[in-house]
Amino acid sequence: MKDAVDVRILCPGQNWMNIGSLLANGMGGYRSPLPDGSTIAAVTGTPPARLGMDGPRLVAEGRYQFAITTPTWALRMACEGKGPYAEPLPLKAVAGFAHDDRLALAVRTETGITSLGQLRDERRALKISMPGREMGHPARWVMDEILGWYGFSQEDLETWGGELLNDRPRSQNSPDAVPADPSFDAVFDEAIMTVRWQKLTTLYDLTFLPLDDDVLRRAVAMGMPAGVIERGRLRGVDQDVPTIDFSGWVLYTAADTPDELVGLAVRALDEQKDTVSARFTGPTRPLTSPVDMREVCRDLPVPLHPGAETYYRDHGYLED
């Protein structure tokens, strides 16, 4: 690179800004190989969840050079043109981050509901805490798919007298945040490693609804892997609960991003890995294990960008 460049890293939301800001700092600074006058920006925005889902398209169009999204299977869908992505997008992985999450469908035990099929058949009027469509959240997109497979929709719920609560906390990991409107009957959402779910399961008796085998098969066929909320992971989970896996954060870039620039991003992560890890601590940390350079380059949903792969191999992190 001879001419100054403007590098933009899309990292909507507090968690990803913690990573993106350190990457930006590591890519620049003293003795950076970037040409003089170059800029590196970690960018957030609103609504953050929609930016996360739109990120693959925005990166493919060149509006950003890098971005982070979750769950990792969302990036694979984008590259294959499945689900919410109308056409395949030319993207490559740069690094993955450990993030152990599931979609959770929980109802207050006093409702007596034990399955979504029962909710459909009895046409129960429930107040449900769930991301609204205006948020553009992947959990909401998934829930629309799931409800459709069970034969009903949000509009049906509302016709039955139910209500969608606009109560998702601004920060799911804040100990001071109210986890849900106290009038709720159900919470359909992800981020089960957070303080929110710890508080919900401590304050209320909840029953976790399993997804039926035929629904899970349809999800897997679309590209969403099945997962399990393990017995004992949260209060009220008295047996393994089949659901959809929501794990993983992935840093990615366009397939045609210059190798040198991608390698610089990986070098920045390597140099900043301990500082990144230090920003996520405690039993409810969203980054569920420290950054390990031998792990961030493995088990990714799409192939590594050649510039990233070269860095990992040259530094002994990735071997045949």
N, C-alpha and C positions, 0 to 999 in steps of 0.2 A: 504494500500500500504506500503510495507516494503522496496522495492528496489527503487532506483532513477529512475525517469521517464523523458522522453523527450517529452514535449507537443508542438505540432505545430498547430497553428491556421492559416488557409488559409484565408487571407483577401485581395485579389488583388485589388489594386487601393487605392487612397488617402482617400476616405470616409471611407472605411472599415478598413484601417490601423488606422484611428483615434479611432475606437472602439476596434480593436484587440490589439493594443498596450496597451490600458488601461486594457483590460481583462488580458493580460499577466502580467502586473505589479501587478494587484490585486490578481492573483493566486499565485504569488511568494511573495517576500519581507519578512520582519521580521515576525516570528511566523507563517509562512505558514505551513499547515499540510502536504505538500509534503515532501517526504524524502530528506535528505541532498544530495546535488549533482544533484538534478533535474533541468531541464531547461524548460523554457517556451518561445516560439518564435512566434511572429506575422510575417507571411510570405506573401510577395507580389511577383510579378513576371511579366512576359511578354509572350504573350499579356494578359493583366489583364482580359478582357472580356472572353476570352477562358478559363482561369483558373476558372473564376466564373461558367461557364457552365460545365466544367469538374470536378468541386469541388465535387459533389455528388459521382462520381465514385472514385475519389482519397481518399475521406474520407471512403467510403465503403471498399476500399482496404487497409486501415490502414496507408496510407502515411501521413495523417493529422488526428488529433483527433477532430478538430472543423473546421468549415468553415462558411462563410457568402455568400449568393447568393440573387439574385433578378431576376425577380419578385417572389413573394412567390409561385405562382402556378408552377414555374419551379421545386421546391423541390417536390411538389406533383407528377408531371410528372415522376420525377426520381424514386420515391417510387413505382409508378404504372407501370413503364416501358413503358411510352408513349412518343410520340414526338421524341426528339433527343436521348432518352435513350432506348437502345435496350432491356433491361431486368430490372425487378424491383430491386431496391437497398434497403438494410436494414438500413434505416436512421430514426432518430427521431429529433423532434424540441427541441430547448433549449430556444429560445426567439425570438420574432418578434419586428420589429422596424417600426414606422410610417413613411411612405414614399409614398406620394400621387402623383402618376405618371400615364401617359397614353401614348400609342403609338400615334404619330401625323403624319398625311400625309398632308403636306401643299405645295401648288404650288403658284407661283407668280400670282397674280390676272390677270395681263396682258396676261397670256397664254390663258385665257378663259376656262380652264379645270375645270370641277366641279365634276368629278368622275373618278375612275380608269377604269370603263367601257368605258368612252369616250377616255381616253388615249389609251386603247387597240384598240378600233375601228378606231381611227384616226391615229394610229401608229406615234404618235408625237415623234420628236427627242428632248428629254429633257436632260439637264444636272442635274443629281440628286445627292444631298448630302445624302449619306446613308452609314452606316457601310459596309465595304468590307467583303467578306467571310473570308479573312485571319485573321480578328479580332476575329472571333469566338463569335460574340456578339449575345445575345438573340434577340435583335431587328432585326438583319439581318436574323437569322433563321426564325423568325416570318414573315418578309417581303417576304422571298422566298416562304413560305407557302401561304401567301395572294396573291401574284402575280400569283402563280400556280392556285389558285382557280378562279382567273379572266381570266385564260387562256393564260398567257404569262410569260416571265421570263426576268432576266437581259440580257441574251443573245439576246432575241428578241428586247429589248430596244436598244441594241447596233447595231443590224442589221438595225433598223429604223434610225440610225444616232445619237442615244443618247449616253450619257457618264455617267459613275459613277465617281463622284468626290471624290478624296482622301483628304478630307478637314476637317474631324471631328476634332475639337479642342482637344488638349491634356488635357486641363482642361475646362470642360463645364461651370464651375462657375467662371472663371476668367474674371474680367471686362475688361481686356486688350486683350483677345483673339478675333480673327476675327471669327465671328459666322459661316460663310460659305464663300466659294469662291464667290466673287461678281457676277460671271457669272452664278450662279445657277438658275435653273428654278423650282426646287422642293427640299424639305427636307422631307425625310421619316425617322423618328427617334423617340426616347423616351426622357426622362429627361426633361419634359416640365416645371418643376419647376425651372430650372436653368437660370442663366444670359444669356446663349446662346439664349434661346427661347425668353426672354425678348427683347434682342437686335434684333433678327430676325424680330419680330413682330413690333418693333419700327421703324426699318430702312426700311422695305419693306412692301408693301401691299400684304398680303397672303390670300389665300382661303383654308380653311381646308376641306379635302375631307372625307365624311362619308363612312363607310363600309356598304355594303348592308346587308339586313337581312339574306339572305341565306349564305353569307360569315361568318357573326357573328355566325350563328347556327353551322357551321362547326368548327369554332374556339372553341366554347363552348363545342361541342362534344369531341374535342381533349383534353380539359382541360384548355383552356385559357378563363377566364371570360370576358364577355363584359363590357365595361365601356363607359363613356361619358366625353368628354371635355366640361365642363359646359360653357354656354353662358357667355361671359364677362371675362372668366379666362385669356385669352390673347387677345390683340388687333387683330381684324379680326375674332374672334369667335363670330359671331352675333346670332347664335342659337346653341343649344346643338348638338354636333357632335358625333355620335355613332362610337366607336372604340374598341380597346382591352385594358383592364386594365393592367397596368404595375406596380402596387403598391406593396410596401412592401419589406423590407429586412428581412431575417430570418437567425438566427444563428442555426446551426444544428450539429449533431454528429452521429456516427454509433450507431446502436441499442445495440451493445454489449460493448460500452464504460462503464467502471465502474461507478456505481452510485456516488461514493465518488468524482470522478474527475469531473463529470458533475455538481454535487452540488457545488463544489468549483468554477466552472466557473460562475454559477448563483450568488453565493455570491459575487464574484468579480464585476459582473455587478451591483448588489445591492449597493455595497460600492462606485462604481465609477459612478453611474448613473448621478449625477449632473455634474461631469466633462465631461462625454460623451455629455450630453445635451449642455454644454457650448461651445463645439467645433462646434456646428451647430446652428448658429444664423442668423438673417436677413430674409428679405422677400423671398429670393431665396434659402433658406437652403434646402439641400437634405433630411435631417432628419426633417420631417415636424412638429413634436411636441416633447416636452421633453420626456425622458424615464420615464415611469410610470410602476412600477413593477406590478401593478394590471392589466395593459393592455398588457404587453409584453408576458404574458402567455396565452392569449386568442385569439380566432379566427385564429388559426394557420393552415397551410395547411396540416400538418400531426400530429399525436399524439405527445405529450410531452414525452421526455425520462423520465423514472421513477425517476432518480436522480434529474432532474429538477422539476418534479411535487412535489416530496417530499419537496424540499426547498420552493417552492411557498406555499404549504399548511401549512408547519410548521411555516411560517412567516406571515400567514394570508392574503396572496395576492390572493390565489385561494381557493374558497369555493364551496361546492356542491350547 
